[in-house]
């Protein structure tokens, strides 16, 4: 349990991923004797990852793209784009 005050602070700061993961990570940190900076680093990395994913989803939605695609999926053989240009 992270405590009502800490949970309220994380909610007020809009740190949803930290708030969601904190109880489990605090337990793990205690049992595995993590240093404080290890716990903090893990929580910050989780928050950054969650925000990056959310930003990508929001931008993709705002752009109106029907399907998410990546360059790795691009079939160069079925395109008129020269390989040098693609690279």
ChimeraX attribute file (.defattr): number of C-alpha atoms within 10 A of each C-alpha:
attribute: neighborCount
match mode: 1-to-1
recipient: residues
	/A:1	10
	/A:2	14
	/A:3	8
	/A:4	9
	/A:5	9
	/A:6	13
	/A:7	19
	/A:8	13
	/A:9	12
	/A:10	17
	/A:11	15
	/A:12	10
	/A:13	9
	/A:14	12
	/A:15	19
	/A:16	17
	/A:17	19
	/A:18	22
	/A:19	18
	/A:20	16
	/A:21	14
	/A:22	22
	/A:23	15
	/A:24	11
	/A:25	18
	/A:26	17
	/A:27	13
	/A:28	13
	/A:29	16
	/A:30	12
	/A:31	9
	/A:32	9
	/A:33	11
	/A:34	14
	/A:35	10
	/A:36	10
	/A:37	9
	/A:38	12
	/A:39	18
	/A:40	16
	/A:41	11
	/A:42	15
	/A:43	21
	/A:44	15
	/A:45	14
	/A:46	18
	/A:47	20
	/A:48	15
	/A:49	13
	/A:50	15
	/A:51	15
	/A:52	12
	/A:53	11
	/A:54	12
	/A:55	12
	/A:56	11
	/A:57	13
	/A:58	12
	/A:59	11
	/A:60	14
	/A:61	13
	/A:62	9
	/A:63	9
	/A:64	9
	/A:65	10
	/A:66	8
	/A:67	7
	/A:68	8
	/A:69	9
	/A:70	6
	/A:71	8
	/A:72	7
	/A:73	7
	/A:74	11
	/A:75	8
	/A:76	13
	/A:77	9
	/A:78	7
	/A:79	9
	/A:80	7
	/A:81	10
	/A:82	10
	/A:83	10
	/A:84	6
	/A:85	6
	/A:86	9
	/A:87	5
